[in-house]
Amino acid sequence: MEGKVELRSENISNKILETIKESVPGVVSEGRIDFEKLRQMLGENIETGQERFGLTWPGKSEAIRNVQSPSTGTLRPAVDKSRLFVDAENVLIRGDNLEVLKLLQKSYHGKVKMIYIDPPYNTGKEFIYPDNFREGLDDYLKFSGQISGDGMKLTTNVEGDGRFHSKWLSMMYPRLFLARNLLREDGVIFVSIDDNEVHNLRSIMNEIFGEENFIANIVWQKKYSPQNDATYFSDMHDHIVVYARHAKMNKSEDTGWNRNLLPRTDEQNQRYKNPDNDPRGPWKAADLSVKTYSKSYDYPITTPSGRIVNPPNGRCWATSRERMEALIADNRIWFGTDGNNVPALKKFLSEVQGGNVPVTWWKREDCGDNQEAKQELKNLLPGVDTIFDTPKPVRLIQRMLQIATSPDEEAIVLDFFAGSGTTAQAVLAQNQEDGGNRKFILVQLPEPTDSESYPTVSDIMEERVRKVVDDYNRVREDNGESLYGFRVFSLDSSSFKTWDNSQVSTATHALEDQLRLFVDNVKPERTKEDILYELILKTGLPLTARIDSTIIEGQEVFSIGGGVLYIFLEDPIQEKTLFGMIDQGTRNVICLDSAFHGNDNLKTNIRLRMQTAGIAFRTV
Ligand SMILES: C[S@@+](CC[C@H](N)C(=O)[O-])C[C@H]1O[C@@H](n2cnc3c(N)ncnc32)[C@H](O)[C@@H]1O
């Protein structure tokens, strides 16, 4: 509707249409694709046979429809559960991640540097969220007890259920699809999984990310002691599947994901010594002979003690006679303390590559294991390890952060199967270690637990992150450093009645009911903050945007993100306040439609005045 804020989340098929239109404008007319024309333009590049390569399962088309149905929900701020809400740069969200990913599409499209997820592995023991694109948000509200209903079946996905893999795939597909949209061009995703679904996961990730963007399948040693009662093998590893949003075809390509080197270990550095007090610092002796024989590199060298040394049989020196002389003159060749040894090259620590190329085998000594992860959780929240037993070690996620994000970029790290919130801890631990500025967004379903102190897994996540933030902030305060904060949000139905399907339906409501709702379309129990954050989200600003309140002509006006958007929620609307906003230098103004009380002349007048000043004026 012209001049109205779109309260539904981004329409994904429109987005795809826009992309096609941009590359081949000729095939789109009146907002629709002319398939025949597209087919002609694609010529040979069309699969015409009945048989296709790829993975399919019962329910796949419904899973794809699940991507397309927009969310009508919102994220409501919970200031009392947050830390330093006003300046916070991190976000925790309680809710079903499919709805949340839909709601984040506008604000975080192409903004996320790294995603880490650790979804249910489908071992037959976990609950797999049963999406239903027709019910969408309503199902979630029943599940989380926000509206009454029969609730959602909380049974686990059992292997004998039939559709065992299909259910899991249908759950994963839309989430991965939407997650990809959020990644930056140089972004990357890491997904933890075990042998149960790794093959299926890779198939759908190939489909969604493109197999050319597959980076690695890391094997992480998750256990130390074998399970001696295993029927066949004791399962000691997990996989971490890595895909880039855009993988480089070759090293020199400018765009795409760049991986960092991992920091050198102390053990590696300790191999460098300085027995001759070389001012260039510690060094390590390296063999000077090579196997690939060349006659001109085979010559005698005289040691300082006067001994003549030739390369070992069948080998030659690694460099020419002239270069060798230059190296000796530069004190880069070591003949031992007595000057009588076979010559060796001094490799200086200061001159070796600044780190290690990451490998695909991650040992528990370097990244921790399941046991360590449980201990870490227990140290922060005693007893919780028995309520929540699938945390990951902090070091494991830190390693991904080291490879995928740099301290100097303001990388956003997203985890939408957050569990106990290890990713948040890893982000802050890594920032503490290298002075980085990474930020996190975590999403976790309020999955019920058996505990009274932590009724849901989201409660565990929130409490863990509060503890970690408080611990770090104590140190940071003493050091005079800026403090960490986070904003907690929870998924709910829109604060505007017009979009609440359960309340408005043309079939069941009389026209006058509809009109009444239209006149005052804000739900009575919703606060100003609820409305502000819904508008922030639906206009595509980040959830951490700053909100400043100012008074114009005696009425309160909110400036969002340093003035990018002005929101005016007073009722009734005062003309002079709205005109006052024109001088604030913003490009966007939103106010409540109901506050015009049907005065269309005033609305038109204001719209025109704002238009002339180059301001997009919308109502809600
Ligand atoms: C294996 S755990 C993640 C553990 C986490 N990496 C940690 O270190 O604590 C997977 C989590 O995903 C959550 N989950 C499952 N379905 C979800 C959904 N639809 N939306 C959000 N979270 C979901 C589960 O509640 C569970 O806590």
The ligand as an SDF file (V2000), in Angstrom:
LIG
                    3D

 27 29  0  0  0  0  0  0  0  0999 V2000
   22.8120  -28.9030   19.6930 C   0  0  0  0  0  0  0  0  0  0  0  0
   22.0000  -27.5920   20.4070 S   0  0  0  0  0  0  0  0  0  0  0  0
   23.1320  -26.2590   20.2090 C   0  0  0  0  0  0  0  0  0  0  0  0
   24.1820  -26.2110   21.2750 C   0  0  0  0  0  0  0  0  0  0  0  0
   25.0640  -24.9980   21.2420 C   0  0  0  0  0  0  0  0  0  0  0  0
   26.0000  -25.0520   20.1600 N   0  0  0  0  0  0  0  0  0  0  0  0
   25.7990  -24.8450   22.5510 C   0  0  0  0  0  0  0  0  0  0  0  0
   27.0470  -24.8230   22.5330 O   0  0  0  0  0  0  0  0  0  0  0  0
   25.1710  -24.7530   23.5890 O   0  0  0  0  0  0  0  0  0  0  0  0
   20.7270  -27.2150   19.2710 C   0  0  0  0  0  0  0  0  0  0  0  0
   19.7290  -26.2190   19.8010 C   0  0  0  0  0  0  0  0  0  0  0  0
   18.8750  -25.8010   18.7530 O   0  0  0  0  0  0  0  0  0  0  0  0
   17.6320  -25.4800   19.3230 C   0  0  0  0  0  0  0  0  0  0  0  0
   16.5830  -25.4660   18.2880 N   0  0  0  0  0  0  0  0  0  0  0  0
   15.9660  -26.5130   17.6970 C   0  0  0  0  0  0  0  0  0  0  0  0
   15.0250  -26.0960   16.8270 N   0  0  0  0  0  0  0  0  0  0  0  0
   15.0580  -24.7360   16.8570 C   0  0  0  0  0  0  0  0  0  0  0  0
   14.3130  -23.7260   16.1900 C   0  0  0  0  0  0  0  0  0  0  0  0
   13.3430  -24.0300   15.3270 N   0  0  0  0  0  0  0  0  0  0  0  0
   14.5930  -22.4380   16.4720 N   0  0  0  0  0  0  0  0  0  0  0  0
   15.5720  -22.1080   17.3540 C   0  0  0  0  0  0  0  0  0  0  0  0
   16.3040  -23.0340   18.0220 N   0  0  0  0  0  0  0  0  0  0  0  0
   16.0510  -24.3340   17.7790 C   0  0  0  0  0  0  0  0  0  0  0  0
   17.4040  -26.5690   20.3520 C   0  0  0  0  0  0  0  0  0  0  0  0
   16.5130  -26.1160   21.3440 O   0  0  0  0  0  0  0  0  0  0  0  0
   18.8230  -26.8080   20.8740 C   0  0  0  0  0  0  0  0  0  0  0  0
   19.0310  -26.1230   22.0720 O   0  0  0  0  0  0  0  0  0  0  0  0
  1  2  1  0
  2  3  1  0
  2 10  1  0
  3  4  1  0
  4  5  1  0
  5  6  1  0
  5  7  1  0
  7  8  2  0
  7  9  1  0
 10 11  1  0
 11 12  1  0
 11 26  1  0
 12 13  1  0
 13 14  1  0
 13 24  1  0
 14 15  1  0
 14 23  1  0
 15 16  2  0
 16 17  1  0
 17 18  1  0
 17 23  2  0
 18 19  1  0
 18 20  2  0
 20 21  1  0
 21 22  2  0
 22 23  1  0
 24 25  1  0
 24 26  1  0
 26 27  1  0
M  CHG  2   2   1   9  -1
M  END
$$$$
